[in-house]
Amino acid sequence: MRTIPPFLTTKRIFKTPQANHIYDHLEQSLLRDHATQFLKLSPYQVQTLLLWGLAALIGYWVLSLLLNLMLALLSRIMWGLKVLVFMSCFMFIVSMVHDRSVQVSLLLALLMLYALLGRLSGSHRSGARLEAKVRSLERQVDELQRRQRRSSPKHLDEE
């Protein structure tokens, strides 16, 4: 038999009917078995649940590492492919186009396209590096300001 908590044995009368209704609803939900059924776990079930949670966490970490590795590798492969395509285009322009002014304009267009694609594809990596450098410089400026504040009262006392 289930024991009733002491605070539920006496009927409280609240000033508003809404409060009485909420209290009645709370009393009914606390006394029902199915409302707290999910909390009845054996120690073995708790251990199993924790082990599955740990396995999921480790799996997430491993998958994250593998995905980062694959993306880095794919990035290098795509960079090499881009260089190969542009070098072959360069060789094609140099060997097939005999008019010097057309050749120069095509090579400049190819160079501009390479630079544009390099900016678009390499912006994430260089942006992260730039952000790290800015944070490092900000920390150095903060440290210099702290040192300056510490040393400024000493200079005022000496004068």
Accessible surface in RSA format (square Angstrom, percent):
REM  Atomic radii and reference values for relative SASA: ProtOr
REM  Chains: A
REM  Algorithm: Lee & Richards
REM  Probe-radius: 1.40
REM  Slices: 20
REM RES _ NUM      All-atoms   Total-Side   Main-Chain    Non-polar    All polar
REM                ABS   REL    ABS   REL    ABS   REL    ABS   REL    ABS   REL
RES MET A   1   232.77 120.5 150.69  99.7  82.08 195.4 131.00 111.4 101.76 134.8
RES ARG A   2   105.48  44.3  88.76  45.2  16.72  39.8  52.35  71.5  53.13  32.2
RES THR A   3   119.91  85.3 105.41 106.9  14.50  34.6  79.57 106.9  40.34  61.0
RES ILE A   4    92.70  52.8  73.89  55.0  18.81  45.3  73.92  53.2  18.78  51.0
RES PRO A   5    45.41  33.1  38.85  35.4   6.56  23.8  45.21  37.3   0.20   1.2
RES PRO A   6   112.80  82.2 103.28  94.1   9.51  34.6 106.29  87.8   6.50  40.4
RES PHE A   7    94.39  47.2  85.01  52.7   9.37  24.4  93.73  56.8   0.65   1.9
RES LEU A   8     7.22   4.0   0.00   0.0   7.22  18.1   0.00   0.0   7.22  19.4
RES THR A   9    90.27  64.2  54.54  55.3  35.73  85.1  49.30  66.2  40.96  61.9
RES THR A  10    88.97  63.3  84.28  85.4   4.70  11.2  75.04 100.8  13.93  21.1
RES LYS A  11   118.86  58.0  90.85  55.7  28.02  66.7  82.86  74.6  36.01  38.4
RES ARG A  12   112.51  47.2 107.72  54.9   4.79  11.4  31.41  42.9  81.10  49.2
RES ILE A  13   144.11  82.0 114.31  85.2  29.80  71.8 114.31  82.3  29.80  80.9
RES PHE A  14    75.79  37.9  64.89  40.2  10.90  28.4  68.93  41.8   6.86  19.6
RES LYS A  15   208.88 101.9 169.82 104.2  39.05  93.0 120.84 108.8  88.04  93.8
RES THR A  16    65.75  46.8  64.57  65.5   1.17   2.8  57.66  77.4   8.09  12.2
RES PRO A  17   101.21  73.8  93.78  85.5   7.44  27.0  97.40  80.4   3.82  23.7
RES GLN A  18   122.91  68.7 118.83  86.8   4.08   9.7  60.38 128.5  62.53  47.4
RES ALA A  19    33.02  30.4  26.52  40.9   6.50  14.8  30.33  42.7   2.70   7.1
RES ASN A  20    37.65  26.0  37.26  36.0   0.40   1.0  16.60  40.0  21.05  20.3
RES HIS A  21   127.98  69.9 124.78  86.7   3.20   8.2  81.38  83.9  46.61  54.2
RES ILE A  22   116.20  66.1 114.22  85.1   1.98   4.8 115.72  83.3   0.47   1.3
RES TYR A  23    16.61   7.8  14.10   8.0   2.51   6.5  16.40  12.3   0.20   0.3
RES ASP A  24    44.37  31.1  44.14  43.9   0.23   0.5  15.46  36.4  28.91  28.8
RES HIS A  25   111.83  61.1 109.38  76.0   2.45   6.3  70.83  73.0  41.00  47.7
RES LEU A  26    84.23  46.9  82.44  59.0   1.79   4.5  84.19  59.1   0.04   0.1
RES GLU A  27    38.31  22.0  38.29  29.0   0.02   0.0   5.20  10.1  33.11  27.0
RES GLN A  28    95.49  53.4  91.49  66.9   3.99   9.5  28.87  61.4  66.62  50.5
RES SER A  29    33.66  28.4  31.82  42.5   1.84   4.2  23.22  49.5  10.43  14.6
RES LEU A  30    65.60  36.5  61.72  44.2   3.88   9.8  61.79  43.4   3.82  10.3
RES LEU A  31    61.86  34.4  47.55  34.0  14.31  36.0  47.66  33.5  14.20  38.2
RES ARG A  32   104.88  44.0  99.40  50.7   5.48  13.1  29.82  40.8  75.06  45.5
RES ASP A  33    76.16  53.4  70.74  70.4   5.42  12.8  21.29  50.1  54.87  54.7
RES HIS A  34   128.81  70.4 112.74  78.4  16.07  41.1  87.65  90.3  41.17  47.9
RES ALA A  35    37.96  34.9  19.94  30.8  18.02  41.0  27.40  38.6  10.56  28.0
RES THR A  36    36.51  26.0  36.01  36.5   0.50   1.2  34.50  46.3   2.00   3.0
RES GLN A  37   109.78  61.4 104.90  76.7   4.88  11.6  32.81  69.8  76.97  58.4
RES PHE A  38   146.23  73.2 126.02  78.1  20.21  52.6 137.66  83.5   8.58  24.6
RES LEU A  39   117.56  65.5  95.61  68.4  21.95  55.2  96.82  68.0  20.74  55.8
RES LYS A  40   132.31  64.5 104.28  64.0  28.03  66.7  83.59  75.2  48.71  51.9
RES LEU A  41    86.10  47.9  58.82  42.1  27.28  68.6  60.39  42.4  25.70  69.2
RES SER A  42    50.87  43.0  41.84  55.8   9.03  20.8  42.89  91.3   7.98  11.2
RES PRO A  43   117.61  85.7 107.00  97.5  10.61  38.6 113.08  93.4   4.53  28.2
RES TYR A  44   162.71  76.0 157.87  89.8   4.84  12.6 116.40  87.5  46.31  57.1
RES GLN A  45    89.45  50.0  83.69  61.2   5.77  13.7  24.18  51.5  65.28  49.5
RES VAL A  46    61.19  40.3  61.19  55.4   0.00   0.0  61.19  53.2   0.00   0.0
RES GLN A  47   105.07  58.8 102.00  74.5   3.08   7.3  30.49  64.9  74.59  56.6
RES THR A  48    46.48  33.1  45.18  45.8   1.30   3.1  42.72  57.4   3.76   5.7
RES LEU A  49   114.04  63.5 108.49  77.6   5.55  13.9 110.89  77.9   3.14   8.5
RES LEU A  50   121.79  67.8 115.22  82.4   6.57  16.5 117.02  82.2   4.77  12.8
RES LEU A  51   103.11  57.4  99.04  70.9   4.08  10.2  99.72  70.0   3.40   9.1
RES TRP A  52   178.53  71.6 174.84  84.6   3.69   8.7 155.71  83.0  22.82  37.0
RES GLY A  53    41.69  51.4   0.00   N/A  41.69  51.4  35.06  96.2   6.62  14.8
RES LEU A  54    93.57  52.1  88.51  63.3   5.06  12.7  91.54  64.3   2.03   5.5
RES ALA A  55    54.53  50.1  40.50  62.5  14.03  31.9  46.69  65.7   7.84  20.8
RES ALA A  56    66.93  61.5  50.34  77.7  16.59  37.7  61.62  86.8   5.31  14.1
RES LEU A  57   116.50  64.9 112.62  80.6   3.88   9.8 115.96  81.4   0.54   1.4
RES ILE A  58    90.85  51.7  89.79  66.9   1.06   2.6  90.85  65.4   0.00   0.0
RES GLY A  59    28.62  35.3   0.00   N/A  28.62  35.3  28.30  77.7   0.33   0.7
RES TYR A  60   158.24  73.9 153.39  87.3   4.85  12.6 110.03  82.7  48.21  59.4
RES TRP A  61   148.67  59.7 147.42  71.4   1.25   2.9 127.00  67.7  21.67  35.2
RES VAL A  62    61.66  40.6  61.50  55.7   0.16   0.4  61.66  53.6   0.00   0.0
RES LEU A  63   121.54  67.7 118.48  84.8   3.06   7.7 118.78  83.4   2.76   7.4
RES SER A  64    44.52  37.6  37.21  49.7   7.31  16.8  15.26  32.5  29.27  41.0
RES LEU A  65    88.45  49.3  84.90  60.7   3.55   8.9  85.15  59.8   3.30   8.9
RES LEU A  66    90.85  50.6  90.68  64.9   0.18   0.4  90.85  63.8   0.00   0.0
RES LEU A  67   107.51  59.9 104.32  74.6   3.19   8.0 106.96  75.1   0.56   1.5
RES ASN A  68    89.25  61.5  83.47  80.7   5.78  13.9  23.24  55.9  66.02  63.8
RES LEU A  69   116.47  64.9 112.06  80.2   4.41  11.1 115.86  81.4   0.62   1.7
RES MET A  70   117.14  60.7 115.51  76.4   1.63   3.9  92.03  78.2  25.11  33.3
RES LEU A  71    97.36  54.2  93.18  66.7   4.17  10.5  93.46  65.6   3.90  10.5
RES ALA A  72    55.84  51.3  46.63  72.0   9.20  20.9  54.56  76.8   1.28   3.4
RES LEU A  73    98.84  55.0  95.52  68.3   3.31   8.3  98.20  69.0   0.63   1.7
RES LEU A  74    96.88  54.0  95.64  68.4   1.24   3.1  96.48  67.8   0.39   1.1
RES SER A  75    52.32  44.2  41.17  54.9  11.15  25.7  31.69  67.5  20.62  28.9
RES ARG A  76   155.18  65.2 149.23  76.1   5.95  14.2  45.16  61.7 110.02  66.7
RES ILE A  77    97.72  55.6  89.31  66.5   8.41  20.3  95.76  69.0   1.96   5.3
RES MET A  78   104.32  54.0 100.93  66.8   3.39   8.1  88.44  75.2  15.88  21.0
RES TRP A  79   138.00  55.4 133.48  64.6   4.53  10.6 120.02  64.0  17.99  29.2
RES GLY A  80    30.98  38.2   0.00   N/A  30.98  38.2  25.95  71.2   5.03  11.3
RES LEU A  81    90.09  50.2  85.60  61.2   4.49  11.3  88.16  61.9   1.93   5.2
RES LYS A  82    35.98  17.6  29.26  18.0   6.72  16.0  29.91  26.9   6.07   6.5
RES VAL A  83    44.42  29.2  43.77  39.6   0.64   1.5  44.37  38.6   0.04   0.1
RES LEU A  84   117.71  65.6 115.54  82.7   2.17   5.5 117.54  82.6   0.17   0.4
RES VAL A  85    75.18  49.5  74.31  67.3   0.87   2.1  75.18  65.3   0.00   0.0
RES PHE A  86    23.03  11.5  21.74  13.5   1.29   3.4  21.97  13.3   1.06   3.0
RES MET A  87   105.34  54.6 105.22  69.6   0.12   0.3  75.57  64.2  29.77  39.4
RES SER A  88    63.10  53.3  52.46  70.0  10.64  24.5  45.73  97.4  17.37  24.3
RES CYS A  89    48.04  36.3  44.78  49.9   3.26   7.7   6.48  16.4  41.56  44.8
RES PHE A  90    80.72  40.4  80.72  50.0   0.00   0.0  80.72  48.9   0.00   0.0
RES MET A  91   111.61  57.8 110.78  73.3   0.83   2.0  97.26  82.7  14.36  19.0
RES PHE A  92   124.14  62.1 119.44  74.0   4.70  12.2 123.58  74.9   0.56   1.6
RES ILE A  93    18.31  10.4  18.31  13.6   0.00   0.0  18.31  13.2   0.00   0.0
RES VAL A  94    62.80  41.3  51.12  46.3  11.68  28.1  51.12  44.4  11.68  31.7
RES SER A  95    65.99  55.8  45.51  60.7  20.48  47.2  45.28  96.4  20.70  29.0
RES MET A  96   119.76  62.0 102.79  68.0  16.98  40.4  75.13  63.9  44.64  59.1
RES VAL A  97    33.25  21.9  27.48  24.9   5.77  13.9  30.86  26.8   2.38   6.5
RES HIS A  98   165.26  90.3 133.07  92.5  32.19  82.3  93.93  96.8  71.33  83.0
RES ASP A  99    81.85  57.3  71.29  71.0  10.55  25.0  33.93  79.9  47.92  47.8
RES ARG A 100   173.18  72.7 170.85  87.1   2.33   5.5  67.99  92.9 105.19  63.8
RES SER A 101    78.14  66.0  64.37  85.9  13.78  31.7  55.29 117.7  22.85  32.0
RES VAL A 102    67.11  44.2  65.77  59.5   1.34   3.2  67.06  58.3   0.05   0.1
RES GLN A 103    14.09   7.9  14.09  10.3   0.00   0.0   1.47   3.1  12.61   9.6
RES VAL A 104    73.20  48.2  72.36  65.5   0.84   2.0  73.03  63.5   0.16   0.4
RES SER A 105    62.58  52.9  54.67  73.0   7.91  18.2  46.14  98.2  16.44  23.0
RES LEU A 106    73.32  40.8  71.64  51.2   1.68   4.2  71.82  50.4   1.50   4.0
RES LEU A 107    41.52  23.1  37.42  26.8   4.10  10.3  37.76  26.5   3.77  10.1
RES LEU A 108   100.32  55.9  99.99  71.5   0.33   0.8 100.25  70.4   0.08   0.2
RES ALA A 109    54.84  50.4  46.69  72.1   8.15  18.5  49.57  69.8   5.27  14.0
RES LEU A 110    25.58  14.2  22.26  15.9   3.32   8.4  25.01  17.6   0.57   1.5
RES LEU A 111   111.65  62.2 108.30  77.5   3.35   8.4 111.30  78.2   0.34   0.9
RES MET A 112   133.75  69.3 127.15  84.1   6.60  15.7 100.21  85.2  33.54  44.4
RES LEU A 113    86.08  47.9  82.52  59.0   3.56   8.9  85.42  60.0   0.66   1.8
RES TYR A 114    69.76  32.6  69.68  39.6   0.07   0.2  52.99  39.8  16.77  20.7
RES ALA A 115    55.25  50.8  46.40  71.6   8.85  20.1  53.76  75.7   1.49   4.0
RES LEU A 116   100.89  56.2  97.15  69.5   3.75   9.4 100.29  70.4   0.60   1.6
RES LEU A 117    66.73  37.2  66.34  47.5   0.38   1.0  66.34  46.6   0.38   1.0
RES GLY A 118    26.12  32.2   0.00   N/A  26.12  32.2  17.52  48.1   8.60  19.3
RES ARG A 119   189.27  79.5 179.74  91.6   9.52  22.7  57.89  79.1 131.38  79.6
RES LEU A 120   120.50  67.1 101.48  72.6  19.02  47.8 102.92  72.3  17.58  47.3
RES SER A 121    83.52  70.6  49.02  65.4  34.50  79.5  51.18 109.0  32.34  45.3
RES GLY A 122    21.18  26.1   0.00   N/A  21.18  26.1  17.84  49.0   3.34   7.5
RES SER A 123    64.22  54.3  54.04  72.1  10.18  23.4  37.37  79.6  26.85  37.6
RES HIS A 124   155.74  85.1 146.03 101.5   9.70  24.8 104.87 108.1  50.87  59.2
RES ARG A 125   111.58  46.8 107.71  54.9   3.87   9.2  54.76  74.8  56.81  34.4
RES SER A 126    56.57  47.8  52.69  70.3   3.88   8.9  37.51  79.9  19.06  26.7
RES GLY A 127    27.24  33.6   0.00   N/A  27.24  33.6  26.85  73.7   0.39   0.9
RES ALA A 128    57.26  52.7  44.23  68.3  13.04  29.7  50.96  71.8   6.30  16.7
RES ARG A 129   156.33  65.6 149.49  76.2   6.84  16.3  71.82  98.2  84.51  51.2
RES LEU A 130   117.90  65.7 113.97  81.5   3.93   9.9 117.51  82.5   0.40   1.1
RES GLU A 131   103.13  59.2 100.49  76.0   2.64   6.3  26.38  51.0  76.75  62.7
RES ALA A 132    49.34  45.4  44.96  69.4   4.38  10.0  45.93  64.7   3.41   9.0
RES LYS A 133   121.73  59.4 118.18  72.5   3.55   8.4  69.64  62.7  52.09  55.5
RES VAL A 134    68.53  45.1  68.10  61.6   0.44   1.1  68.47  59.5   0.06   0.2
RES ARG A 135   124.55  52.3 123.68  63.0   0.88   2.1  47.52  64.9  77.03  46.7
RES SER A 136    33.32  28.2  32.42  43.3   0.89   2.1  12.55  26.7  20.77  29.1
RES LEU A 137    85.83  47.8  85.64  61.3   0.19   0.5  85.71  60.2   0.12   0.3
RES GLU A 138    99.07  56.9  95.97  72.6   3.10   7.4  39.94  77.3  59.13  48.3
RES ARG A 139   151.93  63.8 146.90  74.9   5.03  12.0  71.09  97.2  80.84  49.0
RES GLN A 140   101.77  56.9  97.67  71.4   4.10   9.8  36.72  78.2  65.04  49.3
RES VAL A 141    76.55  50.4  76.30  69.1   0.25   0.6  76.52  66.5   0.03   0.1
RES ASP A 142    66.21  46.4  64.71  64.4   1.50   3.6   9.28  21.8  56.93  56.8
RES GLU A 143    57.52  33.0  57.52  43.5   0.00   0.0  26.81  51.9  30.70  25.1
RES LEU A 144   109.22  60.8 105.58  75.5   3.65   9.2 105.87  74.4   3.35   9.0
RES GLN A 145    81.96  45.8  80.84  59.1   1.12   2.7  20.52  43.7  61.44  46.6
RES ARG A 146   104.43  43.8 102.88  52.4   1.55   3.7  33.30  45.5  71.13  43.1
RES ARG A 147   137.61  57.8 133.72  68.2   3.89   9.3  41.52  56.7  96.09  58.2
RES GLN A 148   124.63  69.7 119.75  87.5   4.89  11.6  37.53  79.9  87.10  66.1
RES ARG A 149   152.20  63.9 143.72  73.3   8.48  20.2  71.59  97.8  80.60  48.9
RES ARG A 150   151.43  63.6 137.92  70.3  13.51  32.2  65.24  89.2  86.19  52.2
RES SER A 151    40.97  34.6  40.42  53.9   0.56   1.3  29.06  61.9  11.92  16.7
RES SER A 152    49.76  42.0  46.10  61.5   3.66   8.4  35.09  74.7  14.67  20.6
RES PRO A 153    69.56  50.7  68.28  62.2   1.28   4.7  69.40  57.3   0.16   1.0
RES LYS A 154   135.45  66.1 131.79  80.9   3.66   8.7  80.80  72.7  54.65  58.2
RES HIS A 155   105.90  57.9 105.08  73.0   0.82   2.1  74.09  76.4  31.80  37.0
RES LEU A 156   130.27  72.6 114.71  82.1  15.57  39.1 114.92  80.7  15.35  41.3
RES ASP A 157   126.65  88.7  93.32  92.9  33.32  78.8  33.98  80.0  92.67  92.4
RES GLU A 158   140.90  80.9 102.70  77.7  38.20  91.0  49.20  95.2  91.70  74.9
RES GLU A 159   171.97  98.7 108.05  81.7  63.92 152.2  61.48 118.9 110.49  90.2
END  Absolute sums over single chains surface
CHAIN  1 A    14512.7      13090.4       1422.3      10240.6       4272.1
END  Absolute sums over all chains
TOTAL         14512.7      13090.4       1422.3      10240.6       4272.1
